[in-house]
Amino acid sequence: MADITAAMVKDLREKSGAGMMDCKKALTETGGDIDAAVDWLRTKGLAAADKKSSRTAAEGLVGVAVAGTKGVAVEVNSQTDFVAKNEIFQAFVREVTVIALETGDDVEALKGATMQQGGTVGDVLVNNIATIGENQVLRRAKSVSVSKGAVIPYVHNAAAPGLGKIGVLVALESDAGVDVLEPLGKQIAMHVAAAFPLALSIDDLDPEVVEREAAILREKNADKIVGKSVEVAEKILNGPIEKFKKANALLTQEFVMDGKTPVGDVIAKAGKDAGTTITLVDYVRFQLGEGIEKEESDFAAEVAATAGIKN
């Protein structure tokens, strides 16, 4: 029997898209013959993952988990919403999210971490693609932490505990107890889910985003500054820009619970009422599929093509 080397396993993985352990088993079963191993994997339904990897994955689940004063959000995408209801997929996202508490924001490190069932996250993901029959992508992870206080999670329209389409984490630094921080944090997290802030504070806003919006606002208000002095024109143009900044920075957004109080003031009051200081130091908002350009497909045409029907 031929010795199965790491290079052979790597080569087979690249050709088949199957998991590492499946590739090793295929090579063992076929005496190290790469082509025969590919055929062996195909007969087991394990060599289909590479063909599915080109399909857009914009559905799936966002997972959130908290341990102590650290929390993490993870997004794992699939092609269709049906997969989000699959028990295998849900269990995978749940365990991967817990693992991410240790690996943090590094997706590659997360893919290389070992799962309880054996094999790396990346290998299990590839196996799941073959088992479930859809492309799946471990897209991103983001962690937050505080030295003292609490990290509060929230999932909007949860599909299962800790899993849903919008996952939020709010990191509150404070000496206040959990009886104060948890209800406050949940309200702030619900606000984040609904209001979609672009940054924590005005200073944290992306300058390119602000400038792009400013250019639009200047053009929209151009007719209002005709014949005005430079000072008046600047006030007319800067007003909408400042309003945009306040409306998109979390601390200056109007709290959705009352529609008027800035979020920063809500937090400051809660701290004052508790006889201490509460600081919102960070947050995470993951919305499933945001930023992914979804492919538009003609389902009838796909069915016809599968059936060999020509239009």
N, C-alpha and C positions, 0 to 999 in steps of 0.2 A: 504494500500500500504506500502511495506517495505521501511524503511529509507535507502537511498543510501549513504553508507559511503565511505570515501576516500580509505580505505583498499579494499573495494569491487571493486572500479574503478581500483585500482592498480593491483589487481588480474586478472581482465578481460583484462587489457592492456597486461599483461605478457602472457596470454593465446592466445590472438587474434592478438596482434601487432597493433591494431587499435588505433586511437587517443583518448585522454582523454575525449573530449566532446562527441565523438561517443559512447564511452564505457558508459558514464553516461546516455546518451539517451537510449542505449540498455537495461541497467539495469532498467531504469524507465519503459520502454515499456514492460518488462518481469517480473515486480514485484520483481526484485532483484535476479532472478534465473540465476546463472552464466552460466550454460550449455545452457539454453534457450537464454541467451544474446549472447553467441558465435554463435549460430545458426542464430539469428536475424542479427548479423553483417555479417555473411557469405552470407545471402540472399541479403544484401545491397552491397555486394562486398567490404566490409571494413575489412575483416579478412584475407586478402591474404598477407598483408605486411610481416608477420613473415616468410612465406614460401619463399618469394623473397629475404629476407635479407641475405641468404647464397650465393647468386649469386655475382660473382665478378663485381664490379662497377669501371671501369677504364676510362670510357668516361665522358661526361658531359661538364661543363663550369668552367672557372676561371673568377671571377668578380673583378674589381678594382674600388675604389671610393676614392675621395679626398674631404676634407672639411677644408678650411683654410690651416694650415701648417701641417695637418695630413692626412695620406693616409692608406688604408688597401687593402689587397688582400685576397680573399676567394676562396677555391676550393670546388665545389660540384660535386660529381661523379654520373654517371648513368651507366647502363649496355651497352647501345648502343649510337651511335652518333645521332640517330634519335631523342632522347629525347632532345638533345641540341637545336633542332629547335622547340621544343614544347613551346607554349606561356606561359603555366602555369609554366613550369620549368624555363624559362627565367625570368619571373616576380618574381619567388621565389628567384632565385640567386641574382637578382638585389636588391631586398629589404633586403635580408639577408646581403649583402655586405654593404649596408648603415647602417644597425643596428650594424655591426661589427666595425664601426667607434667609437662606444661607448664602446663595450665590449672588443675590442682589440684582443689579441692572444688566449684568453681562449675559446676553442670550446664549452666546457660544459656550460659556461656562455652564450655564443651565442645561444645554443640550448634552454636555459631557458628564453631567451628574448621574449617579446610579439610582435607579428606582427600586422599590421594594421587591418587585417581581423578578429582578435581575435585568441586566442590560442597561444601557444609558438611556436618557430621555430621548435623545435623537434616534436611537435604534428602535425604541418602543413606538415612537411616532411613525417611523417608516412602516413598521409592522401593522400599526393601526390603519394606515392608508390602504394597505392591501386587504385587511380584514373588513373594514367598513366600506371600502370601495369609493372613497372620495379623497381628493387632495386635502391635506391639512398642513398648516404652517404655524410654528411657534414664532409669533411675530415680535413681541416686545415684553419687557418687564421693567417695573419701576418701583423702587422702595423708598420709604420715608422712615425717619426715626426721631426720637427726642431723648434727651438725657434724663428728663423727669417730666411726668405728665402722662399723656395717653395718645395713642393712634387709634382713631375710630373708623371702622369700615362701614360702607353702605353699598348695597346692590339694588339698583332700580329694576323693578319687575323681575325678581329673581326666578330663574328656571329651576334652581335647587339651592340649598344653603351655600352661600358664598359664591354663587355662579349666576351670571346674568349678562345682559347686553350693555349695561353701563355700570362700571365699578368705580367707587370713589374711596379715597383715604384722606383723612384730615389729621394732621399732626399738631397737637396742642401742647405747648411747653408751659408747665405750671406746677405749683405746689398744691393746687386744689385737688380734692378727692375725686374719685371716679363718679360719685353721685352728682357732681357738678359737671365734670368734663364729658361724660358719655352722652347725656341728653343734649348738651350744647353742641358737641361734636356731630351728633346725628343730624341736628337741624342744619348745621353748616354744610355737612356732606350732602344733604338733600338739596340745599341751595345750589351747591356746586353742580350736582347732576342736572338741575333744571336750568341754571343760568349760563353754563358753559363759559366760565372765565378763561381768558387767554393767558393770564399770568397772576401771580400772587399780589403784586403791587404795580402801580403805574411805572415805577422805575424798572420793573422786570419785563415790561412789554417789549416785544421784538421791535427794534427801531425800523426795520424794513416794513413790517406790518403797519406800523403807525404812519410812516411816510407814504405808503401806498394809499392808505385811507385818507390822509391829508390831501394828497393830490386830487382824489375824487371829490372831496369836500370843497377844495378851492375852486374846482371847475364848476361844481353845482352852484356855488355862491358868487360866481364871478360877476353876474349882473347886479348884485347887491352893493358892490363896491365902486361902481362907475361914478366918477365925480366926487368920491370921498377922499378925505385926507389920508395920508399914510397911516397915522395913528388909528383912525376910525376903521380903516380897511383891515388893519391887523386884528382889531378886536372882533370885527365881524367874521373874519376867517378863523381866528384862533378859538372862538367860542365853541363851534361844533367839534373841533379837534379835541379840545379838553374834555368835552362831553363824551366823545368816543373813548378816550382813555379811561375815564372814571367808570364808564359802563362796562368795560372789558377787563378791569383789574379787580380781583376778588375782594380785596379789602375796601374798595370804594363803591362796589356794586350795591344797589339797593336790595336789602334783605327780602327775599321772596315771601317771607312769612308776614311782613307788614307793608311791603311795597314802598318804603320811604327811608328807613334807617340804614346807613352804610354798614356793611358787615363788620368792618373794623370797630365801629361804635357798639355794635351788639356784643362783640367779644369783650371789649373794654368794660362795659356795664356788668357783664356776667362776672368778670374778675373782681370788680369793685364790690358787687353784692356778696361775693364769697370771701371778701377781705384779703384778696391776694391779686396777683397779676396773671393773666392768661394771654399767651402769645401764639397766634397761628403762624407757625414757622414754615410749613410746607403743605402741599396737598398733591393728590394725583387724581386725574379724571381720565379713565379709559372708556371710550365708547367704541363698541364693536364695529370694525370695518372703516372707521373714520380715516380719510385720506387714501383709501383704496379705490381705484377706478374699476368699477364693476363692468364686466362684459355683458353686453346686451345680446341675447340669443333668441333665435326663432325656434321655439320648442317643437312646433309642427314639422319644421324642416329637419330637426334632429331626429325625430321619430321616423320620418320618411327615409332619411339617409340610413338609419339603422336597419330599416326593413328592406333596403335596397330599392326604394321607389324613386323614380326620376320624376322631376317636375315637368 
